[in-house]
Amino acid sequence: MMEFVEGCRIDMLPLMLSEVVHLIYLDGPLLSLVKNDHDETYVQFWCDADEQTNRWLIFRITDHQLVGYLTQEVTLYHLVLNPPDGFLYMVDTDPDSNQTGVSFVLPSALPEIYLPPEESYYDVGSQLDDQEKISLFDHLLGGKIPPESPNFPAINHIPDDDAEPSMELDCRAERVTPDRLSHNHNLSQAHYWH
């Protein structure tokens, strides 16, 4: 049985979302970035399940928050508790991904078990393959070279006279190992925090 969360139930999610990239994937997406039809970025975070239902937290984030998360300056914990709109959507889906329940919820109403660990920094280098990193930069950063940060994968253009231009990704971020996974969350074996 899933946790009770106090919120304001609505008929359906009032957003049309399209997938951009899965930031964490283990036997299915656990943390994804999606965009609405106004090109605003949302986080879709899996937080609970029972035999018939998966529960997701969906909330908008700003470009500044996204870059902060990708450069390990901001944790997922901070993002969940500080959505720019002041609320999150809690969406229940059936095994076929059909919505079975949608509510507005305040961050303060979330049970502790739904929160990622306080030190839930993201490691771009260990989570995404090269194509996903390029997709992330193209879709979210407008194809711009990412900000300078020791934790953000660098994109280096490599000229080659005999081939079309390509991109090489230099992932300088430290890889997550099982001993660094959080053990204080019910999804500890599924989340890759560091």
VEXDREN-2710 file (C-alpha; in Angstrom, 1 decimal):
% VEXDREN-2710
k/r/px/py/pz
1/MET/0.0/0.0/0.0
2/MET/1.3/3.4/-0.9
3/GLU/1.7/6.3/1.4
4/PHE/-1.2/8.7/2.0
5/VAL/-0.3/12.2/0.9
6/GLU/-2.6/15.2/1.5
7/GLY/-3.2/17.2/-1.6
8/CYS/-5.9/18.6/-3.9
9/ARG/-7.1/16.0/-6.3
10/ILE/-7.7/17.0/-9.9
11/ASP/-9.2/15.1/-12.9
12/MET/-6.0/14.9/-15.0
13/LEU/-2.6/16.3/-15.3
14/PRO/-3.0/19.7/-17.0
15/LEU/0.2/19.3/-19.0
16/MET/1.2/17.7/-22.3
17/LEU/4.7/16.4/-21.6
18/SER/7.3/15.0/-23.9
19/GLU/10.3/13.1/-22.9
20/VAL/13.7/14.7/-23.2
21/VAL/16.0/12.3/-21.4
22/HIS/16.0/9.7/-18.5
23/LEU/18.6/10.9/-16.0
24/ILE/18.3/7.7/-13.9
25/TYR/17.1/4.4/-15.4
26/LEU/17.1/1.0/-13.8
27/ASP/14.5/-1.5/-15.1
28/GLY/12.6/1.6/-16.1
29/PRO/12.9/5.4/-15.7
30/LEU/13.3/6.6/-12.2
31/LEU/14.2/10.2/-12.9
32/SER/13.5/11.9/-16.2
33/LEU/13.4/15.4/-17.7
34/VAL/10.4/16.2/-19.7
35/LYS/9.1/19.4/-21.5
36/ASN/5.7/20.9/-21.9
37/ASP/4.3/22.5/-25.0
38/HIS/5.7/25.8/-23.9
39/ASP/9.3/24.4/-23.8
40/GLU/9.4/24.5/-19.9
41/THR/11.4/21.8/-18.2
42/TYR/9.8/19.4/-15.7
43/VAL/11.3/16.7/-13.5
44/GLN/9.5/13.4/-13.4
45/PHE/10.6/11.5/-10.3
46/TRP/9.4/8.0/-9.4
47/CYS/8.6/7.8/-5.6
48/ASP/6.4/4.9/-4.8
49/ALA/4.6/1.8/-6.1
50/ASP/2.4/-1.1/-5.2
51/GLU/1.2/-4.1/-7.2
52/GLN/-1.0/-2.0/-9.5
53/THR/0.3/1.6/-9.4
54/ASN/3.4/3.6/-9.9
55/ARG/3.6/7.0/-8.3
56/TRP/5.4/10.0/-9.8
57/LEU/6.2/13.5/-8.6
58/ILE/6.3/15.9/-11.5
59/PHE/7.4/19.5/-11.0
60/ARG/8.7/22.4/-13.1
61/ILE/12.3/23.5/-12.7
62/THR/14.1/26.6/-14.0
63/ASP/17.1/26.4/-16.3
64/HIS/19.2/27.8/-13.5
65/GLN/18.0/25.0/-11.2
66/LEU/18.7/22.4/-13.9
67/VAL/22.2/23.6/-14.5
68/GLY/22.8/23.7/-10.7
69/TYR/21.6/20.1/-10.5
70/LEU/23.7/18.9/-13.4
71/THR/26.8/20.6/-12.1
72/GLN/26.3/19.2/-8.6
73/GLU/25.7/22.5/-7.0
74/VAL/22.1/21.6/-6.1
75/THR/20.6/18.3/-4.9
76/LEU/17.5/16.5/-6.1
77/TYR/16.4/16.8/-2.4
78/HIS/16.6/20.6/-2.7
79/LEU/14.7/20.6/-6.1
80/VAL/11.8/18.5/-4.7
81/LEU/11.4/20.7/-1.7
82/ASN/11.7/24.0/-3.6
83/PRO/9.7/23.8/-6.9
84/PRO/9.5/27.2/-8.5
85/ASP/5.7/27.0/-8.7
86/GLY/5.4/26.1/-5.0
87/PHE/3.7/22.7/-5.6
88/LEU/4.3/19.4/-7.3
89/TYR/1.9/17.1/-9.2
90/MET/1.6/13.7/-7.7
91/VAL/0.6/11.3/-10.5
92/ASP/-0.5/7.6/-10.1
93/THR/-0.3/5.4/-13.2
94/ASP/-1.4/1.9/-13.9
95/PRO/0.9/-0.8/-15.4
96/ASP/0.1/0.6/-18.9
97/SER/1.2/4.1/-17.8
98/ASN/-2.4/5.4/-17.8
99/GLN/-3.1/8.1/-15.2
100/THR/-5.3/6.8/-12.4
101/GLY/-5.0/9.7/-10.0
102/VAL/-3.5/13.3/-10.1
103/SER/-3.2/15.7/-7.2
104/PHE/-1.5/19.0/-6.4
105/VAL/0.7/18.6/-3.4
106/LEU/2.8/20.9/-1.3
107/PRO/6.4/19.9/-0.7
108/SER/5.7/20.1/3.0
109/ALA/3.0/17.4/2.6
110/LEU/5.4/14.8/1.2
111/PRO/6.3/11.8/3.4
112/GLU/9.9/11.6/4.2
113/ILE/10.1/8.3/2.4
114/TYR/9.3/10.1/-0.9
115/LEU/12.3/12.5/-0.5
116/PRO/15.6/11.6/-2.0
117/PRO/18.6/11.7/0.4
118/GLU/19.8/15.1/1.3
119/GLU/23.1/14.5/-0.5
120/SER/21.4/13.4/-3.8
121/TYR/23.8/15.1/-6.1
122/TYR/23.7/13.9/-9.7
123/ASP/26.6/12.4/-11.6
124/VAL/26.1/13.1/-15.3
125/GLY/29.2/11.2/-16.2
126/SER/28.0/7.9/-14.8
127/GLN/24.3/8.1/-15.7
128/LEU/24.1/9.0/-19.4
129/ASP/25.6/7.5/-22.4
130/ASP/27.3/9.8/-25.0
131/GLN/24.2/10.2/-27.1
132/GLU/22.0/11.1/-24.1
133/LYS/24.5/13.7/-23.0
134/ILE/24.5/15.3/-26.5
135/SER/20.7/15.1/-26.5
136/LEU/20.6/16.8/-23.0
137/PHE/22.8/19.6/-24.2
138/ASP/20.9/20.1/-27.5
139/HIS/17.5/20.1/-26.0
140/LEU/18.1/21.9/-22.7
141/LEU/21.0/24.1/-23.3
142/GLY/20.2/25.1/-26.8
143/GLY/23.3/23.4/-28.2
144/LYS/25.6/25.7/-26.2
145/ILE/28.8/24.6/-24.7
146/PRO/27.9/23.7/-21.1
147/PRO/29.1/25.9/-18.2
148/GLU/32.6/25.4/-16.9
149/SER/32.5/23.1/-13.9
150/PRO/34.7/20.2/-12.9
151/ASN/31.6/18.1/-12.5
152/PHE/30.0/18.9/-15.9
153/PRO/31.0/16.7/-18.9
154/ALA/32.9/18.8/-21.4
155/ILE/32.0/18.6/-25.0
156/ASN/35.0/18.8/-27.3
157/HIS/34.7/19.3/-31.0
158/ILE/37.3/17.2/-32.8
159/PRO/38.0/18.3/-36.3
160/ASP/38.6/15.5/-38.8
161/ASP/39.2/16.2/-42.5
162/ASP/37.9/12.8/-43.6
163/ALA/34.7/12.7/-41.6
164/GLU/31.8/14.8/-40.6
165/PRO/32.3/16.8/-37.4
166/SER/31.7/14.8/-34.3
167/MET/31.6/15.4/-30.6
168/GLU/33.7/13.8/-27.9
169/LEU/32.5/13.8/-24.3
170/ASP/35.0/14.0/-21.6
171/CYS/33.2/13.0/-18.4
172/ARG/35.3/14.2/-15.5
173/ALA/32.7/13.6/-12.8
174/GLU/33.4/10.8/-10.4
175/ARG/31.6/7.5/-11.0
176/VAL/29.0/6.3/-8.4
177/THR/29.8/3.0/-6.8
178/PRO/27.4/0.7/-4.8
179/ASP/29.1/1.6/-1.5
180/ARG/28.2/5.3/-2.2
181/LEU/24.5/4.7/-2.6
182/SER/22.2/6.0/0.0
183/HIS/20.8/3.5/2.4
184/ASN/18.2/5.7/4.1
185/HIS/15.6/5.6/1.3
186/ASN/13.3/2.7/0.2
187/LEU/14.8/3.0/-3.3
188/SER/18.4/3.0/-2.3
189/GLN/19.4/0.2/-4.6
190/ALA/17.7/1.9/-7.5
191/HIS/19.0/5.4/-7.1
192/TYR/22.4/6.5/-8.0
193/TRP/23.2/9.4/-5.7
194/HIS/26.7/10.4/-4.8
END
